[in-house]
């Protein structure tokens, strides 16, 4: 069987063994509906609320501020659409929503739908490193601004945003107002950065289990206590009336264990993977002419490298590498890989350079030996493709 090297952890991570162990009894023994009043339901509810407390402890927030969802996309939709619906109830007309020019599709598409409904959608500019331009953002905030949504870490180029500085701008503006709310998609940050929403100045924050060695179909939205949003899924009183439907108890238990492990290991993994990532970048730039790194290297999450190879289609390169045992991607798995990345265009790459890019993302199992194996295959593959 061909050896496989997995370099796409920004898309999905494997299930940690400790998470698997925690999930197994929930699926097989404590499978009741947590809304039911019989013994099976009461036991399921117990595990549900214990997981909520564990997560709230990691984040240093109240348990009631955690709303369980099916993952990052639903949490982002709840934050954006839920805030917009609440604004309409209060203000009776659409307002302004600001996002960065490099947000994930699960942020872009909900705000795009709101634009069709008359909302004023503004894009905060970013520099060549993918960092939000604070002065440009400041100019966009006005009295009609309902929500500002800026991802903590970009999923394609790994750019880390200055959330504390952005929060300061927002707090200064809303000294006498309840709006705008500040939301951040923290799915790509959860393995490497501190997730303390009160310290970061966030009102709403998204986390996804499948990015932190937890179960797919698990996630949550942190919602600060006095922040008001409307539900987008109705049909039940679960999650404080904000998310109808029976909770995925086994997924939530796994999510709580995964988050706790991720936060415990984050500093160690940040050091280890940043060294491996820098080694990978150095070897590629040294040995492959006309290759360029997309995004800055300083304010970048430890496991991410996005790079363009002149004259080589990123999509074709990913397929060629896959046939040789290497799993990587052209960018976010939620995007159409045949189209140029909007993120790369936003940081100043032209269409051709954007289509020549691939994303490499490392995980807990990645070793230097793995990278050397990958690099030998990459060098040969790029040379062959450039000659064809």
C-alpha positions, -999 to +999 in steps of 0.1 A: +000+000+000+013+034-010+025+057+019+002+086+025+013+120+039-016+142+051-010+180+047-046+193+048-054+197+085-069+231+078-097+213+060-102+185+085-083+168+114-083+131+125-103+121+156-080+122+187-079+088+205-089+105+238-119+120+220-129+086+206-127+071+240-149+098+255-175+094+227-179+056+228-200+052+259-223+081+250-231+065+216-236+030+230-251+035+265-261+072+272-280+077+240-312+093+253-327+126+242-315+153+267-349+170+265-367+138+278-375+135+315-369+097+319-336+083+332-319+080+298-328+116+290-316+128+324-283+111+319-278+125+284-286+160+298-260+155+325-233+148+299-245+177+278-243+202+306-210+188+319-195+194+284-209+229+284-192+236+317-159+221+304-160+244+274-170+275+293-141+268+317-117+267+288-130+300+275-134+315+310-171+324+303-205+314+317-219+280+306-251+298+294-229+317+269-222+285+249-247+276+221-241+241+206-244+238+168-235+214+140-202+232+133-185+263+120-209+271+091-240+270+112-224+290+140-213+317+115-248+318+100-264+320+135-241+349+145-247+368+112-284+361+105-293+360+141-278+394+147-294+408+116-329+395+125-326+410+160-315+444+145-346+443+122-368+437+152-354+467+170-346+491+141-373+481+116-349+485+086-316+469+074-283+483+086-246+479+078-225+447+082-187+449+078-165+418+071-129+416+059-122+410+023-107+376+031-135+359+051-145+322+048-174+313+024-196+306+055-194+343+062-194+356+027-226+338+016-248+348+045-239+385+041-243+381+003-279+370+009-285+399+033-272+423+006-299+410-017-324+419+011-312+455+012-284+453+038-254+476+033-224+452+032-189+467+034-155+450+030-127+460+053-095+461+032-064+440+040-027+445+032-004+421+013+000+400+044-037+395+049-039+419+079-070+440+082-063+477+076-074+493+109-077+528+096-097+515+066-120+496+090-125+526+113-138+547+083-165+521+076-181+520+111-211+543+114-243+546+135-261+521+112-234+494+117-250+463+131-222+437+130-185+435+123-172+399+115-135+394+112-120+359+113-093+352+139-072+332+115-077+331+077-082+295+065-062+299+033-031+320+042-031+316+080-031+354+087-038+362+123-059+392+129-054+418+156-087+412+174-079+432+205-071+463+184-103+459+164-123+454+195-108+486+209-120+505+178-155+490+182-157+497+219-148+534+214-175+537+188-203+521+208-197+538+242-234+549+242-248+522+219-254+485+220-242+480+184-222+471+165-216+435+177-182+420+171-180+384+158-150+363+149-148+329+132-121+312+154-122+278+137-086+279+124-073+296+156-085+270+182-054+247+180-028+275+184-041+307+199-058+317+232-096+315+230-107+339+257-135+360+241-137+385+270-099+391+267-102+394+229-132+418+232-156+395+213-194+394+216-197+363+194-172+336+185-174+305+163-156+272+170-157+239+150-149+205+164-136+191+131-107+215+131-094+205+166-093+167+163-129+165+174-160+150+158-174+164+125-208+179+129-199+195+162-193+231+171-206+260+191-212+298+191-201+318+221-226+345+227-219+371+254-247+372+280-263+406+272-259+402+234-293+395+217-297+374+186-326+356+170-327+318+162-323+307+126-334+271+133-367+268+150-388+239+161-376+234+197-366+252+228-331+238+230-300+259+236-319+287+254-344+289+225-316+298+201-311+265+182-341+241+178-334+203+175-321+175+196-285+181+206-258+158+193-246+147+228-218+124+217-205+150+193-207+176+221-188+154+246-161+148+220-160+185+212-154+194+248-126+169+252-110+181+219-111+217+228-096+211+263-067+191+247-062+217+220-059+245+245-036+225+267-013+216+238-015+248+219+018+264+230+038+233+225+023+227+190+027+263+180+065+260+187+069+226+170+048+232+139+061+268+133+097+253+131+085+226+107+065+251+086+095+274+084+118+245+073+092+236+047+091+272+033+129+275+033+134+242+014+108+251-012+121+286-019+157+273-020+150+244-044+121+255-066+127+286-087+098+311-092+079+300-061+063+327-039+047+325-005+013+340-002+008+360+029+032+372+055+053+348+077+053+367+109+017+370+119+007+336+106-007+305+123+019+279+129+007+251+107-001+270+075+019+275+043+003+288+011+026+289-020+023+296-057+045+278-083+049+298-115+036+279-146+019+251-126-018+248-121-026+245-084-055+222-090-035+199-113-006+199-088-029+188-060-043+160-081-008+149-092+005+149-056-026+129-045-018+102-070+017+101-054+004+098-018+003+134-007-030+151+005-030+189+003-054+215-012-057+246-033-074+264-004-106+262+016-125+230+010-157+250+009-145+269-023-146+259-059-110+248-066-112+257-103-118+294-095-090+318-084-090+323-046-107+356-035-083+356-006-052+356-028-067+383-051-075+404-021-038+404-010-027+415-044-020+383-063-031+383-099-055+357-113-028+335-127-008+335-094-040+327-075-046+297-097-011+284-092-014+282-054-016+253-031-021+252+007-001+229+030-013+226+066+005+205+092-010+186+123+001+168+155+013+138+136+035+157+110+072+151+113+103+164+096+107+129+080+072+133+065+082+167+051+114+155+036+095+127+019+069+152+006+096+176-006+114+150-027+080+142-044+072+179-048+105+188-064+102+160-089+065+168-096+070+205-102+100+198-125+079+173-145+049+195-148+069+225-159+084+205-187+051+192-200 
